[in-house]
Amino acid sequence: MMRLTIFSFFSSAMLLFACSNDPQDQENQESTSNVELTSEDSKFEDRMAQIDNNEKLSVLNSLAYNNNEGSREEARAYLDKNNNEVKIEEVFSDAKTGNYGQYIFYIDNGKRFATKAIYYDNQLEKPSFIERVSYYDKNGKVKFTKERLAEYEEDLPDAAFSVVKPKDLPIDRTLRILNQEGEFVTTFQGFAEGNNMKYLLVGENKPDGYASSLAVQYEEGDIRKLMKNERAMIGKPLEVTHNMMMDERGLKFQILMTVKIL
């Protein structure tokens, strides 16, 4: 069963991703003032910077997904030495809206203390790049949000922040990507070949669902079972682990490490 078009399959296989999640809806958020950081704000910024600059964090990559429309999704979690998540990122491109960018969640003891959305909003009357930062209290409620925007991406870092109405950035979809749940579940969707490699296709068992491709390095165990009964096994839930590799052109692609039929 081939759910991916030839173009979208090879885009997925080689991970030629733009940056699909619908970004936050633009409410009537009127700027109230330019932002001058208080000592409390600076503490949030310092904590975020410490995480961003920590080169000792280990990284857990999700599968990279796309669909036939051209939308793409992937996520990664950053773990400290005790395997605690301290930052989670989602990178998306939405073919329907034309929006793309990333969401960043800063975590402390399993809870968000800050979030950052940096994306291109094609739905605005004047499409622009937006950066929105929110700080959270200990109960997970947004206490402060600041935002800036620019018509061109290169101008965004130099734009001034303004205070806007508190805006939450939900993490649920990002966690579903990482955990292979919901619309990002890994059911068997068949095999494909290209670039002298065979790929296992996994994803939601829907014609228009998200899917991911993994290069097959061995043909034994459950992989062999899937190959011998490809048509009959379509839609079977799988448990897969993967790794990333880079070819001689510097392009990354996903390597299947293990697969188990559930």
C-alpha positions as CSV (number, residue, x, y, z in Angstrom):
1,M,0.0,0.0,0.0
2,M,1.6,3.3,-1.1
3,R,0.1,6.2,0.8
4,L,2.8,8.6,-0.1
5,T,3.2,10.2,-3.5
6,I,6.6,9.7,-5.1
7,F,7.5,13.3,-4.3
8,S,6.4,13.3,-0.7
9,F,7.9,9.8,-0.1
10,F,11.4,10.8,-1.2
11,S,11.1,14.1,0.7
12,S,10.3,12.1,3.8
13,A,13.0,9.5,3.2
14,M,15.8,12.1,2.8
15,L,14.2,14.4,5.5
16,L,14.2,17.5,3.2
17,F,12.0,19.3,5.6
18,A,11.1,22.9,5.7
19,C,10.5,23.8,9.1
20,S,2.6,21.1,10.5
21,N,0.9,22.0,13.2
22,D,-1.5,24.8,13.0
23,P,0.2,27.7,14.8
24,Q,-1.7,29.5,17.5
25,D,-4.8,31.3,16.3
26,Q,-4.3,35.0,16.1
27,E,-6.6,36.6,18.6
28,N,-7.2,40.3,18.8
29,Q,-4.0,40.9,20.8
30,E,-3.3,44.6,20.9
31,S,0.2,45.6,21.9
32,T,0.2,47.5,25.1
33,S,3.8,48.6,25.4
34,N,7.4,47.8,24.5
35,V,8.9,45.3,26.9
36,E,11.5,46.2,29.5
37,L,12.7,43.1,31.3
38,T,12.0,43.1,35.1
39,S,14.2,41.1,37.4
40,E,11.6,38.3,37.4
41,D,11.5,38.2,33.6
42,S,15.3,38.1,33.5
43,K,15.2,35.0,35.7
44,F,13.0,33.2,33.1
45,E,15.3,34.3,30.3
46,D,18.4,33.1,32.2
47,R,16.9,29.7,32.8
48,M,15.9,29.4,29.1
49,A,19.4,30.5,28.0
50,Q,21.1,28.0,30.3
51,I,19.1,25.1,28.7
52,D,19.7,26.4,25.2
53,N,23.4,26.7,25.8
54,N,23.9,23.4,27.6
55,E,25.9,21.2,25.1
56,K,25.8,18.2,27.5
57,L,22.1,17.5,26.9
58,S,21.2,14.3,25.1
59,V,18.7,14.5,22.2
60,L,15.8,12.2,21.5
61,N,14.4,12.6,18.0
62,S,10.9,11.6,17.0
63,L,10.1,10.1,13.6
64,A,9.8,12.7,10.9
65,Y,6.3,12.6,9.4
66,N,4.7,14.0,6.3
67,N,1.4,13.6,4.4
68,N,0.3,13.7,0.8
69,E,-0.7,17.3,1.1
70,G,2.9,18.2,1.9
71,S,2.5,19.0,5.6
72,R,5.5,17.9,7.8
73,E,6.1,17.3,11.5
74,E,8.9,16.3,13.7
75,A,9.9,16.8,17.3
76,R,12.8,16.3,19.6
77,A,13.3,16.2,23.4
78,Y,16.4,17.3,25.2
79,L,17.4,15.3,28.3
80,D,19.7,16.1,31.2
81,K,22.1,13.7,32.8
82,N,19.3,12.2,34.8
83,N,17.2,11.7,31.7
84,N,14.8,14.4,32.7
85,E,13.2,16.4,29.8
86,V,14.3,20.0,30.1
87,K,13.3,21.2,26.6
88,I,11.0,19.9,23.8
89,E,10.8,21.2,20.3
90,E,8.4,20.8,17.4
91,V,9.2,21.7,13.9
92,F,6.3,22.0,11.5
93,S,5.1,23.0,8.0
94,D,1.4,23.2,7.2
95,A,0.6,22.9,3.6
96,K,-3.0,24.1,4.0
97,T,-2.2,27.4,5.7
98,G,1.3,28.0,4.4
99,N,2.4,28.5,8.0
100,Y,5.7,27.0,9.2
101,G,8.1,27.3,12.1
102,Q,8.9,25.8,15.5
103,Y,7.5,25.6,19.0
104,I,9.8,25.3,22.0
105,F,8.8,24.2,25.5
106,Y,11.1,24.7,28.5
107,I,10.5,22.1,31.2
108,D,11.2,22.0,34.9
109,N,10.0,18.9,37.0
110,G,7.7,17.8,34.2
111,K,6.0,21.2,33.8
112,R,6.4,24.1,31.3
113,F,7.9,27.2,32.8
114,A,8.3,29.0,29.5
115,T,7.3,28.5,25.8
116,K,8.4,30.1,22.6
117,A,6.7,30.0,19.2
118,I,8.7,31.2,16.2
119,Y,6.8,30.9,13.0
120,Y,5.7,32.4,9.7
121,D,1.9,33.2,9.8
122,N,0.6,33.2,6.3
123,Q,-3.0,33.8,7.5
124,L,-2.4,37.4,8.6
125,E,-3.6,40.3,6.4
126,K,0.1,41.0,6.0
127,P,1.9,37.7,6.3
128,S,4.7,38.0,8.8
129,F,7.2,36.2,11.0
130,I,6.2,36.0,14.7
131,E,8.1,35.2,17.9
132,R,5.9,34.8,20.9
133,V,7.3,34.0,24.4
134,S,5.1,33.1,27.4
135,Y,6.1,32.5,31.1
136,Y,4.1,30.2,33.3
137,D,3.5,30.0,37.0
138,K,3.9,26.8,39.1
139,N,0.3,25.8,38.4
140,G,1.0,25.9,34.6
141,K,-1.0,29.1,34.0
142,V,0.4,31.7,31.7
143,K,1.4,34.8,33.7
144,F,3.0,36.9,30.9
145,T,3.3,36.9,27.1
146,K,5.4,39.1,24.9
147,E,5.5,39.1,21.1
148,R,7.3,40.6,18.2
149,L,6.8,40.4,14.4
150,A,8.6,41.3,11.2
151,E,7.7,41.0,7.5
152,Y,11.1,39.4,6.8
153,E,12.7,36.6,8.9
154,E,16.1,38.3,9.1
155,D,14.5,41.3,10.7
156,L,12.7,39.4,13.5
157,P,15.7,39.3,16.0
158,D,16.0,43.1,15.8
159,A,12.3,43.8,16.3
160,A,11.0,45.1,19.7
161,F,8.9,42.9,21.9
162,S,5.5,44.2,23.0
163,V,3.3,42.9,25.8
164,V,0.2,41.0,24.6
165,K,-2.7,39.2,26.3
166,P,-1.4,36.0,28.0
167,K,-1.3,33.2,25.4
168,D,-0.9,29.5,26.2
169,L,1.1,27.2,23.8
170,P,-0.3,23.7,24.1
171,I,2.2,20.8,24.2
172,D,-0.2,17.9,23.6
173,R,0.4,17.6,19.8
174,T,4.1,17.7,20.3
175,L,4.0,14.9,22.8
176,R,1.9,12.8,20.4
177,I,4.6,13.2,17.8
178,L,7.3,12.1,20.3
179,N,5.3,9.2,21.6
180,Q,3.9,8.0,18.3
181,E,0.3,8.4,19.4
182,G,-2.9,9.7,17.9
183,E,-2.5,10.8,14.3
184,F,1.2,9.9,14.6
185,V,0.7,6.3,15.5
186,T,3.0,3.8,13.7
187,T,0.9,1.2,11.9
188,F,2.3,-0.8,9.0
189,Q,1.7,1.0,5.7
190,G,3.9,-1.1,3.4
191,F,7.3,-0.9,1.7
192,A,8.8,1.3,-0.9
193,E,12.1,1.4,-2.8
194,G,14.4,4.2,-3.9
195,N,18.0,5.2,-4.1
196,N,18.9,1.5,-4.0
197,M,17.3,1.1,-0.6
198,K,14.1,-0.4,0.8
199,Y,12.0,1.7,3.1
200,L,9.5,0.6,5.8
201,L,6.5,3.0,5.7
202,V,4.6,3.5,9.0
203,G,1.9,5.9,10.1
204,E,-1.8,6.4,10.7
205,N,-4.0,4.0,8.8
206,K,-5.7,6.6,6.7
207,P,-5.1,7.7,3.1
208,D,-4.5,11.3,4.1
209,G,-2.7,10.6,7.4
210,Y,0.8,11.3,8.5
211,A,3.4,8.7,7.6
212,S,7.2,8.2,8.0
213,S,9.7,6.1,6.1
214,L,12.7,4.2,7.6
215,A,15.5,2.6,5.6
216,V,15.6,-1.1,6.2
217,Q,19.1,-2.5,7.0
218,Y,18.2,-6.1,7.7
219,E,15.6,-8.6,6.6
220,E,14.9,-10.9,9.5
221,G,12.5,-11.3,12.4
222,D,9.3,-9.2,12.1
223,I,10.6,-7.4,9.0
224,R,10.6,-10.7,7.2
225,K,7.0,-11.4,8.4
226,L,5.9,-8.0,7.1
227,M,7.6,-8.6,3.7
228,K,6.0,-12.0,3.3
229,N,2.5,-10.8,4.1
230,E,2.6,-7.2,3.1
231,R,-1.0,-6.8,1.9
232,A,-2.5,-8.7,4.8
233,M,-0.4,-6.8,7.4
234,I,-1.4,-3.3,6.4
235,G,-2.7,-1.4,9.4
236,K,-1.0,-3.6,12.0
237,P,0.4,-1.6,14.9
238,L,4.1,-1.6,15.1
239,E,6.7,-0.6,17.6
240,V,9.7,0.9,15.9
241,T,13.0,2.5,17.0
242,H,15.2,4.4,14.7
243,N,18.4,6.4,14.3
244,M,19.6,9.1,12.0
245,M,22.3,8.8,9.3
246,M,23.8,11.1,6.8
247,D,24.7,10.2,3.2
248,E,27.6,11.4,1.1
249,R,25.7,14.5,0.1
250,G,25.1,15.5,3.7
251,L,21.4,14.7,3.6
252,K,19.9,13.0,6.7
253,F,17.6,10.0,6.6
254,Q,16.0,7.6,9.1
255,I,17.4,4.1,9.7
256,L,15.2,1.4,11.1
257,M,16.8,-0.1,14.2
258,T,14.1,-2.4,15.5
259,V,10.5,-3.3,14.6
260,K,8.0,-5.3,16.6
261,I,4.5,-6.3,15.4
262,L,2.2,-5.6,18.3
